[in-house]
Amino acid sequence: MNKLLAEEIYYEMVLGRLFELAAKEHYMAGDIAGFLHLDIGQEGFSVAAMKAFEKGDVFTTYREHVMAIARGMDPKAVMAELFGKATGVSRGRGGSMHLFDPSHFFYGGDAIVGGQIPNAVGCAYARKYQGRDDGVMVIFGDGATNGGAFFESLNIASTQKLPLLFVCENNGYAIGTKITRVAPFEKQAKKAEPYMVTMEVDGMDAIAVYEAVREAQHLIQSGHGPVFLEAMTCRYEGHSMSDPATYRSKEELAICKAKDPIERMEKVLTTTYGMGTEQLEALKARAQQTVDDAVAFADASAEPELKELFEDIFCKGCANV
């Protein structure tokens, strides 16, 4: 990884952290309604995975704000979507859990746990049928690996040798349930071992995530078939804003924060690439300004018109509709 890419990843990690903090603040103020799942603590994984999977289709969970921005979506449009405004990436109709933008090959925010996995299998089958070697990446949490559709997807992807990268973002909890209470082992890659090659990476190390995703993408693009990558991460907040996370001890959270991905990336920039404090602070200031601009844009944007409720309900180009 060169200095320019490392700096870009660091900037977007900081941007993601500040964006999520602003979203949390405005949710508490009543500017954002519905569900809000924050990615604080997992920015290293979210940014690096998007940067590494340069071309191809991406399907994600509903904890996708940082991923969407790292994929190329305008922070203003993402924040406006959270605010439910007409200028949002989904015109204010999807909110936090549905940041969808085909122009960036980002099919994000499936509100059903694991619902994006079979969708990604279908997309990977289509890409193989089209003769495309771009590949598909689907990201899901550890809790999703206990669903039946997960195993069906592994089976189909494996038997059809689909160009599909399964990425399990394992933060140890399915909402508030510890993974070891509902699975016989902590590392969920064991479930995929009979089907395909499996890999593991420290999800709190952005550089390691970038390299692992690049390696896995090369495998699926070269006709190897599907690959399962498990990233061990740690979120600092509860599952959503309605979750006080009282089931986690202060000691456990302290262990998580000791592996903070932004702080780790700062050390890389200073020790490996000789970046000074002033340069780091300048990147942080630029990220803060971007977030401030996004909030101002969202706040000033218009609400969707009432007629929007009845648009795009049926396929206009379909017969007999």
C-alpha positions in Angstrom: 0.0 0.0 0.0 1.4 3.4 -1.0 1.2 6.6 1.0 -1.5 8.1 -1.1 -3.9 5.2 -0.6 -3.1 4.9 3.1 -3.9 8.6 3.5 -7.1 8.3 1.6 -8.2 5.3 3.7 -7.4 7.2 6.9 -9.3 10.3 5.8 -12.4 8.3 5.0 -12.2 6.4 8.3 -12.1 9.7 10.2 -14.9 11.0 7.9 -16.9 7.9 8.7 -16.4 8.3 12.5 -17.4 12.0 12.4 -20.4 11.3 10.2 -21.7 8.6 12.6 -21.2 10.9 15.6 -23.2 13.6 13.8 -25.9 11.1 12.9 -26.1 10.1 16.5 -26.4 13.7 17.6 -29.2 14.5 15.1 -31.0 11.3 15.9 -31.1 12.4 19.6 -32.3 15.9 18.4 -35.2 14.3 16.5 -33.9 15.2 13.0 -33.5 11.6 12.1 -36.3 9.1 12.5 -36.7 5.4 12.2 -33.8 3.0 12.9 -30.2 4.1 13.1 -27.4 1.5 13.3 -24.0 3.2 13.9 -20.7 1.8 12.6 -18.4 3.5 15.2 -15.4 1.3 15.9 -15.7 -0.6 12.6 -14.7 2.1 10.2 -11.4 0.4 9.3 -13.2 -2.6 8.0 -15.9 -0.6 6.2 -13.6 1.7 4.4 -10.8 -0.7 3.5 -13.2 -3.4 2.2 -14.9 -0.9 -0.2 -11.5 0.5 -1.4 -10.1 -3.0 -2.0 -13.2 -4.3 -3.9 -12.6 -1.7 -6.7 -14.9 -3.1 -9.4 -17.9 -5.4 -8.9 -21.2 -5.4 -7.2 -21.6 -4.9 -3.4 -24.4 -6.0 -1.2 -24.3 -4.9 2.5 -26.1 -4.9 5.8 -28.2 -2.0 7.1 -25.1 -0.7 9.1 -23.9 0.8 5.8 -23.4 4.6 6.1 -19.6 4.5 6.1 -19.5 1.8 3.4 -21.8 3.9 1.2 -19.5 7.0 1.5 -16.4 4.9 1.0 -18.0 3.4 -2.1 -18.3 6.9 -3.6 -21.7 8.2 -2.5 -21.9 11.9 -1.7 -21.9 12.4 2.1 -24.5 15.2 1.6 -26.9 12.8 -0.2 -26.3 10.1 2.5 -27.0 12.5 5.4 -30.1 13.9 3.5 -31.4 10.3 3.3 -31.0 9.9 7.0 -32.9 13.1 7.5 -35.6 11.7 5.1 -35.2 14.5 2.6 -35.9 14.6 -1.1 -32.2 15.2 -1.9 -31.3 11.9 -0.2 -29.6 9.1 -2.2 -33.0 7.2 -2.1 -35.0 10.4 -2.3 -35.8 10.2 1.4 -37.8 7.0 1.0 -35.3 4.5 2.4 -33.7 6.2 5.3 -30.7 4.9 7.2 -31.2 1.2 6.3 -31.6 1.6 2.5 -28.7 3.5 0.9 -29.0 2.1 -2.6 -27.0 3.5 -5.6 -26.7 1.4 -8.8 -24.3 4.0 -10.3 -21.7 2.8 -7.7 -22.8 -0.9 -8.0 -23.8 -0.6 -4.3 -27.0 -2.4 -3.4 -26.9 -1.7 0.3 -29.0 -1.7 3.3 -31.1 -4.8 3.3 -33.3 -4.5 6.4 -33.8 -8.3 6.7 -30.9 -9.9 8.5 -29.1 -11.9 5.9 -31.6 -11.0 3.2 -28.8 -9.6 1.0 -27.0 -12.9 0.8 -29.3 -14.8 -1.6 -29.7 -11.6 -3.6 -25.9 -11.5 -4.0 -25.9 -15.1 -5.1 -28.4 -14.3 -7.8 -26.3 -11.3 -8.9 -23.1 -13.5 -9.0 -24.9 -16.1 -11.1 -26.0 -13.3 -13.5 -22.5 -11.9 -13.8 -21.1 -15.4 -14.5 -23.8 -15.9 -17.1 -22.9 -12.5 -18.7 -19.3 -13.6 -18.8 -18.2 -10.7 -16.5 -15.3 -11.3 -14.2 -15.9 -8.3 -11.9 -17.2 -10.5 -9.0 -19.7 -9.8 -6.2 -19.1 -9.1 -2.6 -21.7 -9.6 0.1 -21.2 -8.3 3.7 -23.2 -9.6 6.6 -22.9 -10.0 10.4 -22.2 -13.1 12.4 -25.9 -13.4 13.4 -26.9 -13.8 9.8 -24.8 -17.1 9.6 -27.5 -18.9 11.7 -30.2 -18.4 9.0 -31.2 -21.1 6.6 -30.7 -18.9 3.5 -27.1 -18.5 4.5 -26.4 -22.2 4.1 -28.5 -22.4 0.9 -26.4 -19.6 -0.5 -23.1 -21.3 0.4 -24.3 -24.4 -1.3 -25.5 -22.8 -4.5 -22.4 -20.5 -4.8 -20.1 -23.5 -4.3 -21.8 -25.9 -6.7 -22.0 -23.2 -9.4 -18.5 -21.9 -8.7 -19.8 -18.3 -8.6 -17.5 -15.3 -8.4 -18.8 -14.4 -5.0 -16.9 -13.1 -1.9 -18.8 -13.8 1.3 -17.6 -11.4 4.0 -18.7 -12.0 7.6 -18.2 -8.9 9.8 -18.1 -10.7 13.1 -18.4 -8.3 16.0 -19.4 -11.1 18.4 -23.0 -10.0 18.8 -26.3 -10.6 17.0 -28.1 -7.5 18.3 -27.6 -8.2 22.1 -26.9 -11.9 21.9 -23.4 -13.2 22.2 -22.6 -15.3 19.2 -21.4 -18.2 21.5 -24.9 -18.5 22.9 -26.4 -19.4 19.6 -23.4 -21.0 17.8 -21.1 -23.7 18.9 -18.0 -21.6 18.0 -17.0 -18.0 17.9 -15.5 -18.0 14.4 -18.2 -18.5 11.8 -15.9 -19.4 9.0 -16.1 -22.9 10.3 -19.6 -23.1 8.8 -18.3 -22.4 5.4 -15.2 -24.6 5.4 -16.9 -27.6 3.8 -18.0 -25.4 0.9 -15.1 -23.1 0.0 -11.8 -21.6 0.8 -12.0 -19.5 4.1 -9.9 -16.7 5.3 -9.7 -14.7 8.5 -8.5 -11.1 9.1 -8.3 -8.6 11.9 -11.2 -6.3 11.1 -9.7 -3.5 13.2 -6.6 -3.3 11.0 -7.5 -1.4 7.8 -4.4 -2.4 5.9 -4.9 -6.1 6.7 -8.5 -5.9 5.6 -7.6 -4.1 2.3 -5.0 -6.8 1.5 -7.3 -9.7 2.4 -10.2 -8.4 0.3 -7.8 -7.8 -2.6 -6.5 -11.4 -2.4 -10.0 -12.8 -2.1 -11.3 -10.8 -5.1 -8.4 -12.0 -7.2 -9.4 -15.6 -6.4 -13.1 -15.1 -7.3 -12.2 -13.2 -10.5 -9.8 -15.8 -11.7 -12.5 -18.5 -11.8 -11.6 -20.1 -8.5 -15.2 -20.0 -7.2 -16.5 -18.4 -4.0 -14.4 -17.4 -1.0 -15.4 -16.8 2.6 -13.6 -14.0 4.5 -14.3 -13.4 8.2 -13.3 -10.1 9.7 -13.2 -10.0 13.5 -14.4 -6.5 14.5 -15.8 -4.6 17.5 -18.6 -2.0 17.5 -18.5 0.6 20.3 -22.2 1.4 20.3 -25.2 -0.7 20.8 -26.9 -2.6 18.0 -28.9 0.5 17.2 -29.8 3.8 18.9 -32.6 1.9 20.9 -30.0 -0.5 22.4 -28.2 0.8 25.5 -25.8 -2.2 25.3 -26.0 -2.9 29.0 -25.1 -6.5 28.3 -21.4 -5.5 27.7 -19.0 -4.8 30.5 -16.8 -1.7 30.7 -13.8 -4.0 30.6 -14.9 -5.6 27.3 -15.5 -2.2 25.7 -12.1 -1.0 26.9 -10.5 -4.0 25.2 -12.3 -3.1 22.0 -11.3 0.6 22.1 -7.6 -0.4 22.7 -7.7 -1.7 19.1 -9.2 1.4 17.6 -8.7 1.3 13.8 -8.2 5.0 13.4 -5.5 5.2 16.0 -3.8 2.2 14.5 -3.9 3.8 11.1 -2.4 7.1 12.5 0.6 5.1 13.8 1.1 3.7 10.3 1.0 7.1 8.7 3.4 8.6 11.2 5.9 5.7 11.5 5.8 4.2 8.0 5.1 7.3 5.9 6.5 10.1 8.0 3.3 12.1 8.2 3.4 14.8 10.8 0.8 16.0 13.4 -0.2 19.0 11.3 -1.0 16.9 8.3 -3.2 14.6 10.4 -5.0 17.5 11.9 -5.6 19.0 8.5 -7.2 15.7 7.3 -9.4 15.7 10.4 -10.4 19.3 9.9 -11.3 18.6 6.2 -13.4 15.6 7.3 -15.2 17.7 10.0 -16.0 20.3 7.4 -17.4 17.7 5.0 -19.7 16.4 7.8 -20.8 19.9 8.7 -21.6 20.7 5.1 -23.6 17.4 4.9 -25.6 18.3 7.9 -26.3 21.8 6.7 -27.3 20.4 3.3 -29.7 17.9 4.8 -31.2 20.4 7.1 -31.9 22.9 4.3 -33.2 20.3 1.9 -37.0 20.0 1.2 -39.2 17.2 2.4 -40.4 14.7 -0.3 -43.7 15.7 -1.9 -46.8 13.7 -0.9 -47.1 12.3 -4.5 -43.8 10.5 -3.9 -45.7 7.9 -1.9 -47.3 6.7 -5.1 -44.3 6.7 -7.4 -42.2 3.7 -8.4 -44.7 1.3 -6.8 -45.2 -0.7 -10.0 -42.8 -1.5 -12.8 -43.7 1.0 -15.6 -41.9 -1.1 -18.3 -43.6 -4.4 -17.3 -46.4 -6.0 -19.2 -49.8 -6.5 -17.6 -49.1 -4.0 -14.7 
